[in-house]
C-alpha cells in the first residue's frame, strides 16, 4: 500500500504463509501489559504474466522483460515491543478480550525466481556477497495493531487466539520494487507491505502475583459453578439429577 493508505499497488498473487512468535511480558497494572516478541513469518506467491514497473522504469536488477511465470519467497524476522490492554469483564468469565499495539525492527529476505527452473532473478538475502544477483538488505521498521482473547485454563496457564495487521516500511516483501516513473526523474513508489496473521498459542505465567492468582481462581470457580453452563456441558448429568 501507499504509505498514506490511498491505494493498493500489487504486482503478485499471494498465497498463505506460516508465522510463529514467542515473547515475554509483564503486567504493569491490572489491565496493562508490556512485553517483547520475536516473530518469524514466511510469504510466497506468483505471477503468471509478469509485467513489473521495475522493468519499465529502470530497476538495475530487472533489466529484461520477464515473460515466463515467476514466484517469490520472503522471510521476515521482527523484534517487537508490545503494549496490551486487557478489557475488564464485570461478570468475571474465563475469556478475557484484549487489544494491543506493537512496533519494532524488521529484517526482510526475499527472492524472485522463475517458476520453471527456479533461476534467481533478484534477491534481498542478507550479507552473502557470493550471490552475484543479491543486494544487501536494510533493516526496516514495522508497526501493528491487533486483538485477541485469553482463555484461562488454570491460575498460570491460558490459551490465546488473536489476529493482527502489521505494516512493514519496505516494498520488497513480494520480491519486487515498485516504480512510478522512468529515470532520471523516476523513483520508487515508497510503498509499505501490509500483512495479517491469525495465531493460536499458549501463555504460561512464571511468577503471578497473589491478586492475579485469586482473580483467575475466582473466574474458574465462577465458570464451573454456573448451572446453565453445567447443563450445556454435561446434559447427561443434569437429566440424571
N, C-alpha and C positions, 0 to 999 in steps of 0.2 A: 504494500500500500504506500501511497504518497504520505509523507510524514505529517501532512496536515489532514490526513484521512479523507481526502477529497475524491479518491478513486483508486481502483484496483489496477495494478499492472502485472499481468500474469502471462508468462510465455510457456507454461508447462501444465501437464495434468498430474495431479499429486495423488499418491497412494498412502494408505495408513502406515504409520511408523510405530516405533517402540520407544517407550520412555520409562526411566526408573529414577528414583531420587531417594536420598536419605538425608537426615538432618538432626539437629538438636536444638531445643528451645527451652525457654524459662518463662514461667508466669511472673509478670511484673505487677499484676493486680488481679483481683478475682476474674476480670474479663479480658484483660490484655495480655498478650504473649509475644515475646520477641525471640527470633531464632535465626539459624543459619541452615541453608540447604545446598547440597550438591546435586546437580541434575545431569543426566546423560540421556540424550534423545537422538534418534535417527530419523531421517527423512529420505524418501525416494519418490521418483516419478518419471515421466516420459513425455516425449513429443514425437508423434508420427511424422509430422510435416514441419520440421524446424525452420523458422524464418526469424532470426533473432535481430533485435535492434542493435546489438553489439556488433554484428557483421556490417550492417548498413552504415553505421556511424563511427566505424573505425577502431573497434577494440583490438589492441595489438595482438591479443592471443587468439582471436577468432577472425582470421584474415580471409578465410574461404567460406563461400556459401555452403551451408550444410543441407544436404538433400536426404540422406538416409535417416531413419529414425534414431533418436538419441535418448539416453537415460541419464539420470543424475542420482547421486547418493551423497548425502550430507550427514555430518555428525556435529552435535553441539554439546559442549560442556559449559554448564552455568554454575557460578558461585553466587548465591543469592542471600540477601538479608530479608527476612520476612517479618512483618508485623501483622498479628492476627487478633481479631476481636470476636470473642465468644458471646453469642446473643443469649441474654437471660431468658429462662423459661420458668414462668411462675408456677407451673404445675410440676416442675422438677421431674420431667420424664428422662428416660435414659438416652435420648437422642439430643445432642447439643449442636445446633447450627452455628456456623461461623463464617466470617468473611476475612479476606486478607489482601494485602498489597505486598509486592516484592520488587526488589531491584538488585542489580549486581553486574558482574562482568561475564562476558561470553567469549568462548573460543570456538570458532567455526572452522570445520574442514569439509570441503566439498569437491566432488569430481563430476565432470561432464564427459560422457563416453558415447561411442557408437553402440547401438543395441546389438548389432550383429556379431562383431568381433571384440567388443569391449575396449577398442582402441581409445586411448585418452585424448581428449580434445583440449580441455582446460581444467585446471585444478587449483584449489587453495588447500594445501595439505601440510602446512607447517614448515619446519626448518630443513626439510630434506632437499638439499641442493643437488642431489644426484638425479632428481626428476627434471628433465630438460623443459617440460611444459608446465612446471609448477611455479607458483608465485607464493611469497611468504604471506601468511595470513596475519591480520592485525586483530588484537582483542577489541571487542566492541562492548557496548553497554546494553542491558536489557531491562525492561520494566514489565510488570504484570499485575493482574488482578484475578481473584478467584473466590469461590465459595465452596462450602462443603458441610458435611455432617459427621460429628463424632458420636459413635455408638459405644456406650460404656459396657464392658464385659465384666470387669471387677474393679477394685479400687485402684489398680495400677495399669490395667490393660484396656485398650479401646481400639475399635476399628474405625477407619476413616474412609469416606467416599467423597471425592472432591473433583471439581472441574476448574480450569483456569485458562486464561488467554495471556500470551506473552508476546511482546514486541521486541525484536532484535534490530538494532540500528545498522544493519548490513543488508544489501540487496542480493547477496550471493548465496542465499540459503537454497535456491533451486539450481545452483551451478552456473548461472549466467548473470552478468551485469546488465542493467537496463540503461539505454542511452536515448536521448531525445533530439539530438541534432549532430550533424557531421562536424569534424574538426575543421579549422581551429576553434570555431565558436561552440562546437559540440561539447557536451558534458553529460555525466551520468545523471539519471533522474534522482539519485539520492533517496531511494525509497527504503522502506523498512519491511522486514519479514514478520508476519504475524502467524502464530500457530496456537492451536488449542490442545489441551490434554484432558483426558478423563482417567483418574487414578483411583486405585483401591489399595489400602495399606493398613498397617497396624502401628500403634503407639504404645511404648512401654514407659511408664513414669518411674524414673530411677529413685528419686527422693521426694515423694509427695509430702506436703505439709499436712498437719492434722485436720485443718479445715477442709482441705480438698478430699482427704480420705473419708471424713464424715459426710461430706456432701454426696460423694459418689455412692457410699454405702446406703445413704438415705434414698437416693434415686433408684438403686437396685431393689431395695425392700419395697419402695412405693410401687414399682412396676409389678412385682410378683404378688403383692397383696391386693392388686386391683381385681375385683371379682369378674368384671366384664372381660378383662384380658384373659383370666383363667378359663372362662367359658370358651373363648376363641381358641386358645392354645390346647386345652385339654377337654374337649367336648364329651369324651367318653367318661371322664371323671365326674363332670357336672351331672350327666344323665344318671350315673350310678347313684350319686348322692340324692 
